[in-house]
Amino acid sequence: MHFLTFDLTDSSDDILTLEAMASTREAEHAAVMAEVAQVLAWAQAEFGGRQGPVEDGNAWDHELLVQHEAGGWVTVTLTFCASAEFAEAFQKIYGEAEDQ
């Protein structure tokens, strides 16, 4: 990943949060979205049948937010709610996320 940086947050209910954010100029937005697509494709390929609310026993779910800001900046936030299994597999592929 060149644009997205991931942070990992643990909670007391065994649901982890992996949050990625990138803030770039409009010219780089397509490259950021390509990284988002790559991560989502991996999640679908590895855990596709297990997407949905983690509190209901699924491995992962996600939310994507794209904000166009003043001065030509675009902020992309990709948030995963994840089981420990998903977070561990994710970190093997994309490296260790920073613990928060």
PLY file of the C-alpha trace (Angstrom):
ply
format ascii 1.0
element vertex 100
property float x
property float y
property float z
element edge 99
property int vertex1
property int vertex2
end_header
0.00 0.00 0.00
1.32 3.40 -0.98
-1.54 5.61 0.16
-3.64 3.74 2.71
-2.32 3.45 6.24
-4.04 1.06 8.64
-4.66 1.32 12.37
-5.92 -1.57 14.51
-8.18 -1.01 17.49
-9.09 -3.79 19.89
-12.31 -3.81 21.88
-13.53 -5.72 24.88
-16.12 -7.64 22.82
-13.60 -9.46 20.57
-14.45 -7.26 17.58
-11.45 -5.54 16.08
-11.49 -2.40 13.98
-9.07 -1.93 11.10
-9.26 1.61 9.79
-7.43 2.87 6.73
-7.24 6.47 5.68
-5.67 8.40 2.85
-5.91 12.10 2.13
-4.67 13.06 -1.31
-5.11 15.54 -4.08
-7.81 14.75 -6.66
-5.14 13.64 -9.16
-4.13 10.74 -6.87
-7.68 9.71 -5.92
-7.90 6.96 -8.56
-4.74 5.33 -7.16
-6.21 5.40 -3.65
-9.42 3.81 -4.87
-7.37 1.11 -6.65
-5.82 0.25 -3.27
-9.30 0.15 -1.70
-10.47 -2.18 -4.48
-7.43 -4.42 -3.94
-8.10 -4.77 -0.21
-11.82 -5.41 -0.72
-11.07 -8.00 -3.42
-8.75 -9.80 -1.01
-11.43 -9.75 1.72
-14.03 -11.15 -0.70
-11.67 -13.84 -1.97
-10.57 -15.00 1.49
-13.72 -14.40 3.56
-16.44 -13.72 0.96
-19.08 -15.98 2.41
-18.48 -14.55 5.86
-19.21 -10.85 5.33
-21.74 -9.23 7.62
-22.07 -8.05 11.20
-19.20 -9.52 13.22
-21.36 -9.56 16.35
-23.57 -12.06 14.49
-20.64 -14.43 13.92
-19.35 -13.16 10.57
-15.65 -12.55 9.93
-15.84 -8.99 8.61
-17.86 -6.05 7.45
-16.80 -2.70 6.08
-17.73 0.91 5.49
-16.22 3.19 2.85
-16.40 6.96 3.16
-15.13 9.39 0.51
-15.07 13.09 1.35
-14.23 15.82 -1.17
-12.72 18.73 0.69
-11.66 22.29 -0.02
-8.57 22.87 -2.11
-8.94 19.74 -4.21
-8.26 17.26 -1.40
-10.06 13.92 -1.12
-10.11 11.89 2.08
-10.91 8.18 1.86
-11.66 6.16 4.98
-12.09 2.38 4.79
-13.16 0.79 8.07
-13.37 -2.94 8.72
-15.09 -4.50 11.70
-13.23 -7.77 11.96
-12.89 -11.01 13.81
-9.46 -11.90 15.18
-9.12 -14.46 12.36
-9.75 -11.80 9.69
-7.38 -9.28 11.34
-4.61 -11.88 11.60
-4.97 -12.91 7.95
-5.13 -9.26 6.90
-1.91 -8.43 8.71
-0.09 -11.39 7.14
-0.89 -9.97 3.70
-0.70 -6.22 4.32
1.67 -5.99 7.26
1.12 -5.09 10.85
-1.38 -2.32 11.45
-0.52 0.15 14.17
-2.25 -0.66 17.47
-4.37 2.11 18.90
0 1
1 2
2 3
3 4
4 5
5 6
6 7
7 8
8 9
9 10
10 11
11 12
12 13
13 14
14 15
15 16
16 17
17 18
18 19
19 20
20 21
21 22
22 23
23 24
24 25
25 26
26 27
27 28
28 29
29 30
30 31
31 32
32 33
33 34
34 35
35 36
36 37
37 38
38 39
39 40
40 41
41 42
42 43
43 44
44 45
45 46
46 47
47 48
48 49
49 50
50 51
51 52
52 53
53 54
54 55
55 56
56 57
57 58
58 59
59 60
60 61
61 62
62 63
63 64
64 65
65 66
66 67
67 68
68 69
69 70
70 71
71 72
72 73
73 74
74 75
75 76
76 77
77 78
78 79
79 80
80 81
81 82
82 83
83 84
84 85
85 86
86 87
87 88
88 89
89 90
90 91
91 92
92 93
93 94
94 95
95 96
96 97
97 98
98 99
